[in-house]
Amino acid sequence: MSGLNASLGYFIAVVAFGLLSRALLSRWLRLGFLLEWAASFVLVACLLEVQTIVEVGQWAGGLGPDVSLTILFVVLLTHGVVCGDASGNPTLTLARFLTLEADTVPTVLAVAGQFLGAHVALLAAVHYWGLELTDMHMIKNLMASSCSTALRVSVLQGFVTEAACSLVFNLAHLSLRCRSALIQAPLVAVLLTFLSHTASSYTSAYMNPSLAYGLTFYCPGFTLIEYATVYWLGPLTGMSMALFLYMGHIPRVFSKNLLYSQKTRFRGPKGNASGEQDKKKK
């Protein structure tokens, strides 16, 4: 249990940093990209520790798969509540750009901030492992230079897996974006946990380019281009397909709706139409 206690303290420190960053930066709208930096830092830093529990905790700390899955859900839920609209996910940021909800410069700054946050989180986690507070972290520190990649299938299979999971996630996110945070955050956390568990033997379903950069790009086994094809191009492809299926077009690319006509999407109730015709006859 000492390993779990150390991890709990680490999670609390990272989340406290996220809360402090949001409180300090939310007043300045022009510094919104720094909120994305903080959101990406919190997400990657926490999931690096979850990854440690998954890889080492079972035989170094007695933490089974049920514990790691529960911790993953709690981390994702906490991140959704603490970070709010700042997703820490370049795919969702680009989706806002493609739907004309964000301009070019803020989008570029936000994506850059997300990757920078992931890199800083990786450095912070490596320093934390180097402290070797528990046996679990001592083993992780020894394994840091020869970690096992999350990509356990071919590049083509990985690309299809990430694209399919991203399609499902982005469709759900588009459907829930008008809901309150009390409904959206738990449902998104459940979906992400389910997809991650389902695809654990394929790609781990990161669906987040900056998250994948922080969690698995430094592991040997594949080249940078192969990782980018799976974990960057795959989620972007799934997101684009989700936008097209949900909206019928991608506003930033073309304005004409190719799937849904205005008549079919906004057709009124038949009862009202027949009632108006009866009134005109009278």
C-alpha positions as semicolon CSV with decimal commas, in nm:
position;residue;x (nm);y (nm);z (nm)
1;M;0,000;0,000;0,000
2;S;0,299;0,234;0,036
3;G;0,328;0,255;-0,344
4;L;-0,039;0,346;-0,372
5;N;-0,003;0,611;-0,101
6;A;0,291;0,767;-0,283
7;S;0,094;0,767;-0,608
8;L;-0,202;0,926;-0,433
9;G;0,019;1,207;-0,305
10;Y;0,157;1,254;-0,656
11;F;-0,194;1,275;-0,804
12;I;-0,303;1,530;-0,542
13;A;0,002;1,749;-0,611
14;V;-0,056;1,744;-0,988
15;V;-0,429;1,818;-0,957
16;A;-0,356;2,100;-0,710
17;F;-0,121;2,249;-0,968
18;G;-0,397;2,227;-1,228
19;L;-0,646;2,400;-1,000
20;L;-0,398;2,675;-0,916
21;S;-0,314;2,731;-1,282
22;R;-0,679;2,755;-1,378
23;A;-0,750;3,001;-1,096
24;L;-0,459;3,224;-1,198
25;L;-0,498;3,210;-1,576
26;S;-0,875;3,202;-1,627
27;R;-0,897;3,580;-1,579
28;W;-0,694;3,651;-1,894
29;L;-0,871;3,521;-2,204
30;R;-0,572;3,598;-2,426
31;L;-0,368;3,346;-2,227
32;G;-0,612;3,063;-2,295
33;F;-0,333;2,858;-2,455
34;L;-0,167;2,841;-2,112
35;L;-0,480;2,673;-1,978
36;E;-0,434;2,412;-2,250
37;W;-0,071;2,378;-2,143
38;A;-0,179;2,316;-1,783
39;A;-0,455;2,074;-1,888
40;S;-0,211;1,872;-2,098
41;F;0,045;1,871;-1,816
42;V;-0,209;1,740;-1,564
43;L;-0,342;1,473;-1,800
44;V;-0,003;1,340;-1,913
45;A;0,156;1,358;-1,567
46;C;-0,130;1,163;-1,409
47;L;-0,153;0,902;-1,685
48;L;0,222;0,842;-1,671
49;E;0,172;0,738;-1,309
50;V;-0,131;0,527;-1,406
51;Q;0,090;0,362;-1,670
52;T;0,345;0,287;-1,397
53;I;0,077;0,122;-1,183
54;V;-0,040;-0,086;-1,481
55;E;0,310;-0,201;-1,581
56;V;0,478;-0,248;-1,242
57;G;0,217;-0,220;-0,970
58;Q;0,072;-0,568;-1,003
59;W;0,394;-0,749;-0,909
60;A;0,579;-0,473;-0,721
61;G;0,295;-0,325;-0,520
62;G;0,018;-0,585;-0,528
63;L;-0,211;-0,359;-0,734
64;G;-0,433;-0,560;-0,968
65;P;-0,601;-0,461;-1,297
66;D;-0,921;-0,361;-1,117
67;V;-0,729;-0,105;-0,910
68;S;-0,553;0,045;-1,214
69;L;-0,879;0,063;-1,410
70;T;-1,052;0,240;-1,120
71;I;-0,763;0,484;-1,085
72;L;-0,776;0,554;-1,460
73;F;-1,147;0,640;-1,440
74;V;-1,097;0,865;-1,135
75;V;-0,808;1,046;-1,305
76;L;-1,006;1,107;-1,624
77;L;-1,309;1,224;-1,428
78;T;-1,099;1,456;-1,213
79;H;-0,925;1,599;-1,520
80;G;-1,259;1,672;-1,686
81;V;-1,391;1,850;-1,377
82;V;-1,073;2,041;-1,288
83;C;-0,969;2,155;-1,635
84;G;-1,317;2,234;-1,766
85;D;-1,317;2,356;-2,128
86;A;-0,940;2,309;-2,157
87;S;-0,917;1,955;-2,294
88;G;-0,541;1,915;-2,331
89;N;-0,623;1,730;-2,656
90;P;-0,502;1,872;-2,991
91;T;-0,771;1,674;-3,172
92;L;-1,052;1,854;-2,989
93;T;-0,874;2,187;-3,037
94;L;-0,851;2,129;-3,413
95;A;-1,216;2,024;-3,415
96;R;-1,310;2,367;-3,277
97;F;-1,100;2,524;-3,553
98;L;-1,270;2,316;-3,824
99;T;-1,614;2,411;-3,693
100;L;-1,522;2,785;-3,705
101;E;-1,533;2,815;-3,325
102;A;-1,166;2,921;-3,302
103;D;-0,927;3,125;-3,515
104;T;-0,592;3,017;-3,656
105;V;-0,350;3,186;-3,415
106;P;-0,524;3,074;-3,090
107;T;-0,547;2,720;-3,230
108;V;-0,176;2,705;-3,315
109;L;-0,082;2,843;-2,972
110;A;-0,314;2,597;-2,796
111;V;-0,173;2,295;-2,982
112;A;0,184;2,410;-2,915
113;G;0,097;2,457;-2,548
114;Q;-0,050;2,106;-2,531
115;F;0,265;1,942;-2,668
116;L;0,484;2,156;-2,443
117;G;0,273;2,057;-2,143
118;A;0,312;1,689;-2,234
119;H;0,690;1,727;-2,260
120;V;0,718;1,908;-1,925
121;A;0,496;1,641;-1,764
122;L;0,730;1,369;-1,893
123;L;1,030;1,548;-1,745
124;A;0,850;1,593;-1,412
125;A;0,747;1,226;-1,401
126;V;1,103;1,108;-1,477
127;H;1,231;1,327;-1,193
128;Y;0,963;1,184;-0,962
129;W;1,055;0,826;-1,054
130;G;1,420;0,913;-0,991
131;L;1,338;0,983;-0,626
132;E;1,260;0,608;-0,592
133;L;1,015;0,660;-0,307
134;T;0,883;0,304;-0,338
135;D;0,991;-0,025;-0,494
136;M;0,741;0,034;-0,775
137;H;0,902;0,365;-0,867
138;M;1,253;0,227;-0,830
139;I;1,170;-0,043;-1,087
140;K;1,004;0,212;-1,313
141;N;1,312;0,432;-1,293
142;L;1,528;0,137;-1,402
143;M;1,288;0,060;-1,688
144;A;1,252;0,421;-1,805
145;S;1,519;0,393;-2,077
146;S;1,378;0,064;-2,213
147;C;1,003;0,104;-2,175
148;S;0,750;-0,109;-2,362
149;T;0,556;0,069;-2,634
150;A;0,176;0,096;-2,621
151;L;0,160;0,009;-2,993
152;R;0,131;-0,371;-2,993
153;V;0,009;-0,423;-3,350
154;S;0,119;-0,319;-3,697
155;V;0,112;0,045;-3,803
156;L;-0,192;-0,011;-4,027
157;Q;-0,388;-0,190;-3,753
158;G;-0,287;0,079;-3,505
159;F;-0,400;0,356;-3,740
160;V;-0,739;0,189;-3,791
161;T;-0,781;0,132;-3,416
162;E;-0,702;0,494;-3,324
163;A;-0,923;0,626;-3,605
164;A;-1,216;0,407;-3,502
165;C;-1,186;0,494;-3,132
166;S;-1,148;0,863;-3,217
167;L;-1,459;0,845;-3,434
168;V;-1,665;0,703;-3,147
169;F;-1,522;0,945;-2,892
170;N;-1,569;1,256;-3,104
171;L;-1,925;1,163;-3,198
172;A;-2,003;1,125;-2,827
173;H;-1,825;1,451;-2,745
174;L;-2,022;1,639;-3,012
175;S;-2,347;1,496;-2,878
176;L;-2,262;1,591;-2,518
177;R;-2,104;1,933;-2,569
178;C;-2,427;2,119;-2,490
179;R;-2,483;1,920;-2,171
180;S;-2,382;2,039;-1,828
181;A;-2,041;1,943;-1,688
182;L;-2,209;1,723;-1,426
183;I;-2,338;1,501;-1,706
184;Q;-2,062;1,540;-1,961
185;A;-1,756;1,473;-1,741
186;P;-1,868;1,133;-1,599
187;L;-1,993;1,005;-1,935
188;V;-1,675;1,108;-2,116
189;A;-1,463;0,949;-1,841
190;V;-1,658;0,623;-1,865
191;L;-1,624;0,618;-2,245
192;L;-1,250;0,692;-2,238
193;T;-1,192;0,425;-1,973
194;F;-1,390;0,169;-2,175
195;L;-1,208;0,247;-2,500
196;S;-0,868;0,241;-2,327
197;H;-0,941;-0,097;-2,167
198;T;-1,084;-0,242;-2,488
199;A;-0,789;-0,133;-2,701
200;S;-0,520;-0,205;-2,440
201;S;-0,378;-0,491;-2,646
202;Y;-0,372;-0,277;-2,963
203;T;-0,285;0,093;-2,910
204;S;-0,435;0,178;-2,567
205;A;-0,670;0,418;-2,752
206;Y;-0,500;0,745;-2,656
207;M;-0,696;0,945;-2,920
208;N;-0,481;1,240;-2,816
209;P;-0,161;1,329;-3,008
210;S;0,007;1,513;-2,719
211;L;-0,086;1,238;-2,472
212;A;0,064;0,972;-2,700
213;Y;0,376;1,187;-2,738
214;G;0,422;1,194;-2,361
215;L;0,336;0,830;-2,293
216;T;0,485;0,619;-2,570
217;F;0,683;0,813;-2,834
218;Y;1,008;0,778;-2,637
219;C;0,975;0,398;-2,622
220;P;1,178;0,194;-2,874
221;G;1,018;-0,031;-3,134
222;F;0,882;0,213;-3,392
223;T;1,008;0,522;-3,571
224;L;0,873;0,874;-3,520
225;I;0,690;0,860;-3,853
226;E;0,523;0,530;-3,759
227;Y;0,416;0,666;-3,421
228;A;0,287;0,984;-3,585
229;T;0,088;0,784;-3,839
230;V;-0,089;0,589;-3,567
231;Y;-0,126;0,842;-3,285
232;W;-0,150;1,170;-3,477
233;L;-0,299;1,090;-3,817
234;G;-0,532;0,822;-3,678
235;P;-0,714;1,045;-3,423
236;L;-0,731;1,335;-3,672
237;T;-0,888;1,106;-3,932
238;G;-1,145;0,980;-3,682
239;M;-1,225;1,334;-3,570
240;S;-1,276;1,452;-3,929
241;M;-1,507;1,159;-3,999
242;A;-1,704;1,233;-3,681
243;L;-1,751;1,599;-3,781
244;F;-1,865;1,499;-4,127
245;L;-2,112;1,239;-3,999
246;Y;-2,248;1,463;-3,722
247;M;-2,275;1,790;-3,916
248;G;-2,291;1,669;-4,275
249;H;-1,991;1,883;-4,368
250;I;-1,673;2,038;-4,229
251;P;-1,742;2,414;-4,210
252;R;-1,377;2,521;-4,239
253;V;-1,333;2,315;-4,558
254;F;-1,670;2,352;-4,735
255;S;-2,000;2,509;-4,635
256;K;-2,240;2,293;-4,835
257;N;-2,409;2,021;-4,634
258;L;-2,350;1,693;-4,819
259;L;-2,542;1,454;-4,593
260;Y;-2,839;1,639;-4,445
261;S;-3,075;1,884;-4,610
262;Q;-3,242;2,164;-4,418
263;K;-3,584;2,017;-4,499
264;T;-3,505;1,676;-4,352
265;R;-3,330;1,807;-4,043
266;F;-3,581;2,073;-3,946
267;R;-3,910;1,924;-4,057
268;G;-4,202;2,027;-3,837
269;P;-4,458;1,790;-3,681
270;K;-4,717;1,659;-3,922
271;G;-5,000;1,734;-3,682
272;N;-4,932;2,106;-3,685
273;A;-4,913;2,118;-4,063
274;S;-5,247;1,937;-4,108
275;G;-5,404;2,164;-3,847
276;E;-5,298;2,475;-4,035
277;Q;-5,441;2,335;-4,360
278;D;-5,776;2,273;-4,189
279;K;-5,783;2,630;-4,064
280;K;-5,720;2,763;-4,414
281;K;-6,006;2,550;-4,554
282;K;-6,244;2,689;-4,292
